[in-house]
């Protein structure tokens, strides 16, 4: 017998009893959509906005239990503003001037923090890893490579696909090596979220994209110098960030050595990958100097010679 309120011959999701699985799932989807449409209309009223938001979270948690947790985690990494972005770019380019690398704790839990919720979001802490800058820099890097190929008349749609695939595969290998190195220090002793490692390994795209943009206007010689500097700066940034993220071992001397070797390996890995991803032969000479050379050549051609007389 159907519970009261469902109606005779009705299932829990509003479908008829005896209906096939497809009809049942379709009815469940319609009920889900109707509930969220009603809650969305409530959210338009400022007085009921908070109530509607809580109801949406509760309904979302009942239909997809893990969706709320994933959403809260991603929202933590994307909680940034313009001021944070500018300061973070400055920190990536000039990490030597930064002094305090400790992250702000907001959790009352004792022991080592192992969750993003234990720390303040990027908006409140310049040392907190974020996903906004790496994502935007990653897209900028891929598009810039396509533009450079286009200036050399070597562009095709596969360039973007190959660049994206190479970067993604490189990132997976980097994070895998970094995570494996943590297990060598002690899996239960050192626990860093996967997304933190992805962010630290992706900050390099900010420097590479900036270097490519400079190289487009200033040429290969300037680009190579810029890449050497930003590669060293990014390696130093990752070393200092991971130095605070990886807790110090007890009084074991070998543990301290393994930790130091691991941190140096993470920094060196960023340096090698940046030189690999940033290597290109498509920049050519400086567009600025080339333009100045054209103007000087045109002036020399148009200027009258020593034996010529203007009529």
C-alpha positions in Angstrom: 0.0 0.0 0.0 1.4 3.4 -1.0 2.1 5.8 1.9 -0.5 8.6 2.4 0.1 11.7 0.3 1.4 9.8 -2.7 -2.0 9.2 -4.2 -3.5 5.9 -5.4 -1.4 4.0 -7.8 1.5 6.5 -7.5 5.1 5.7 -6.7 7.4 7.8 -4.5 8.6 9.9 -7.6 5.1 10.5 -8.9 5.1 7.7 -11.5 2.5 5.1 -11.8 3.0 1.8 -10.1 4.2 -0.9 -12.4 5.8 1.6 -14.8 9.1 0.6 -16.4 12.5 1.9 -15.1 12.8 4.5 -17.8 9.4 6.0 -16.9 10.4 6.0 -13.2 13.7 7.8 -13.8 11.9 10.3 -16.1 9.3 11.0 -13.4 12.1 11.4 -10.8 13.8 13.9 -13.0 10.6 15.9 -13.5 10.0 16.0 -9.8 13.5 17.1 -9.1 13.3 19.9 -11.7 9.9 21.1 -10.3 11.3 21.3 -6.8 14.3 23.3 -7.9 12.2 25.6 -10.0 10.1 26.4 -7.0 13.1 27.0 -4.8 14.7 29.2 -7.5 11.6 31.4 -7.5 11.8 31.7 -3.8 15.5 32.8 -4.1 14.4 35.8 -6.0 12.8 37.2 -2.8 15.5 38.6 -0.6 13.6 37.7 2.5 13.4 34.0 1.5 16.8 33.8 -0.2 18.7 32.3 2.7 15.9 29.8 3.2 15.9 28.9 -0.4 19.7 28.4 -0.5 19.6 26.1 2.5 16.8 24.1 0.9 18.7 23.8 -2.4 21.7 22.5 -0.6 19.6 20.0 1.3 17.8 18.8 -1.8 21.1 18.6 -3.7 22.6 16.6 -0.9 19.7 14.1 -0.9 19.8 13.6 -4.7 23.6 13.6 -5.0 25.3 13.1 -1.7 28.8 14.0 -2.8 27.9 17.0 -5.0 27.7 19.4 -2.1 31.1 18.4 -0.8 32.7 18.8 -4.2 31.0 22.1 -4.8 32.2 23.5 -1.4 35.8 22.3 -2.1 35.9 24.0 -5.5 34.3 27.1 -4.2 37.1 27.3 -1.6 39.8 27.3 -4.4 38.0 29.8 -6.5 37.2 32.3 -3.7 39.4 35.1 -5.0 39.1 38.8 -6.0 41.1 41.2 -8.1 43.4 42.3 -5.2 44.3 38.7 -4.5 45.1 38.0 -8.1 47.4 41.0 -8.4 49.2 40.1 -5.2 49.5 36.5 -6.2 51.1 37.3 -9.5 53.5 39.6 -7.7 54.3 36.8 -5.3 54.9 34.3 -8.2 57.3 36.7 -10.0 59.1 38.0 -6.9 58.9 35.3 -4.3 62.3 36.3 -2.8 60.7 39.4 -1.2 58.0 37.3 0.7 58.7 36.5 4.3 55.8 34.8 5.9 54.8 31.6 4.0 52.6 30.1 6.8 48.9 29.6 5.9 46.1 30.8 8.1 44.4 28.1 10.1 40.6 28.4 10.7 39.9 25.0 12.1 40.0 24.2 15.8 41.1 20.6 15.1 44.3 19.5 16.6 47.2 18.0 14.7 48.2 18.5 11.1 45.6 20.0 8.8 44.6 17.6 6.0 41.6 19.3 4.5 41.0 22.6 2.7 38.4 23.5 5.2 41.2 23.7 7.9 42.6 26.8 6.1 41.4 30.2 5.2 40.3 30.7 1.5 42.6 32.5 -0.9 40.6 35.7 -0.5 41.8 35.9 3.1 45.3 34.3 2.8 47.8 35.2 0.0 49.6 31.9 0.8 46.5 29.8 0.1 46.5 27.8 -3.2 43.8 28.8 -5.7 42.5 27.3 -8.9 41.5 30.6 -10.6 45.0 31.7 -11.6 46.3 28.3 -12.8 43.1 27.8 -14.9 43.2 31.2 -16.5 47.0 30.9 -17.1 46.6 27.4 -18.6 44.0 28.7 -21.1 46.2 31.7 -21.9 49.2 29.5 -22.5 47.4 27.2 -24.9 45.9 30.1 -26.9 49.2 31.9 -27.0 50.9 28.9 -28.4 48.2 28.8 -31.1 48.8 32.5 -31.9 52.5 32.0 -32.2 52.0 29.1 -34.6 49.6 31.3 -36.5 52.2 34.0 -37.0 54.5 31.4 -38.5 51.7 30.1 -40.7 51.9 26.7 -39.0 48.6 26.8 -37.2 46.0 24.1 -37.4 43.3 23.0 -34.9 45.5 20.1 -33.8 48.0 22.5 -32.4 45.6 23.5 -29.6 44.6 19.8 -29.0 48.3 18.7 -28.9 49.3 21.5 -26.6 46.4 20.8 -24.2 47.1 17.1 -24.2 50.8 17.6 -23.5 50.1 20.0 -20.6 47.5 17.7 -19.1 49.7 14.6 -19.3 52.6 16.5 -17.9 50.5 17.7 -15.0 49.3 14.2 -14.2 52.9 12.9 -14.2 54.0 15.8 -12.0 51.3 15.4 -9.4 51.8 11.6 -9.4 55.5 12.0 -8.7 54.8 14.6 -6.0 52.2 12.4 -4.3 54.5 9.3 -4.6 57.2 11.3 -2.9 54.9 12.1 0.0 54.2 8.4 0.5 58.0 7.8 0.7 58.0 10.3 3.6 55.2 8.4 5.3 51.6 8.2 3.9 50.0 8.6 7.3 52.5 11.2 8.4 52.2 13.6 5.4 48.8 14.2 3.9 48.3 17.0 1.4 45.1 17.3 -0.7 45.4 16.3 -4.3 44.1 19.7 -5.4 46.8 21.5 -3.5 49.4 19.6 -5.4 47.7 20.3 -8.7 47.6 24.0 -7.9 51.3 24.1 -6.9 52.2 22.2 -10.1 50.0 24.5 -12.2 51.3 27.9 -11.1 54.0 27.6 -13.6 51.6 28.5 -16.4 51.3 32.0 -15.1 55.0 32.6 -15.6 55.2 30.7 -18.9 52.3 32.6 -20.4 53.8 35.9 -19.3 57.1 34.9 -20.8 55.6 34.0 -24.1 53.7 37.3 -24.3 56.9 39.2 -23.6 58.7 37.1 -26.2 56.2 37.9 -28.9 57.1 41.6 -28.7 60.7 41.4 -27.5 62.0 38.4 -29.4 63.8 35.1 -28.6 66.8 36.6 -26.8 64.7 38.5 -24.3 62.3 35.6 -24.0 65.1 33.2 -23.0 66.3 35.5 -20.3 62.8 36.0 -19.0 62.1 32.2 -18.9 65.3 31.5 -17.0 64.3 34.1 -14.4 60.6 33.0 -14.0 61.6 29.4 -13.9 63.9 30.0 -11.0 61.3 32.2 -9.3 58.6 29.5 -9.7 60.9 26.8 -8.4 61.7 28.9 -5.4 57.9 29.6 -4.8 57.1 25.9 -4.9 59.9 25.0 -2.6 58.8 27.6 0.0 55.2 26.7 -0.3 55.8 22.9 0.0 58.3 23.6 2.8 55.3 24.9 4.9 52.9 22.3 3.7 55.1 19.2 4.4 55.5 19.0 8.2 58.8 18.4 9.8 59.5 14.9 11.0 60.3 14.1 14.6 63.9 13.8 15.7 64.9 11.3 13.0 67.9 12.6 11.1 67.2 10.6 8.0 63.6 11.9 8.0 64.9 15.5 7.8 67.2 14.6 4.9 64.4 12.8 3.0 62.1 15.8 3.5 64.8 18.2 2.2 65.5 16.0 -0.8 61.8 15.8 -1.6 61.4 19.6 -1.5 64.4 20.1 -3.7 63.1 17.5 -6.1 59.7 19.3 -6.3 61.4 22.6 -7.1 63.7 21.0 -9.6 60.8 19.3 -11.3 59.1 22.6 -11.8 62.2 24.1 -13.3 62.6 21.2 -15.8 59.0 21.2 -16.8 58.9 24.9 -17.4 61.9 24.8 -19.6 60.3 21.9 -21.5 56.9 23.5 -22.0 58.4 27.0 -22.6 60.9 25.9 -25.3 59.9 27.2 -28.7 61.6 28.2 -32.0 58.7 30.1 -33.3 59.2 33.5 -31.7 61.9 34.8 -34.1 63.4 38.3 -33.6 61.7 41.1 -31.7 58.7 42.6 -33.5 59.6 45.9 -32.0 63.2 45.9 -33.2 62.0 44.5 -36.5 59.6 47.4 -36.9 62.3 49.9 -36.0 64.6 48.3 -38.6 62.0 48.6 -41.3 61.4 52.2 -40.5 65.1 53.0 -40.6 65.5 51.1 -43.9 62.5 53.1 -45.4 64.0 56.4 -44.3 67.4 55.4 -45.8 65.7 54.6 -49.1 63.7 57.7 -49.2 66.5 60.1 -48.2 68.4 61.7 -51.1 72.0 60.6 -51.7 75.0 62.9 -51.2 75.2 63.6 -55.0 71.5 64.0 -55.5 69.8 67.4 -55.7 66.2 68.0 -54.9 64.3 69.7 -57.8 
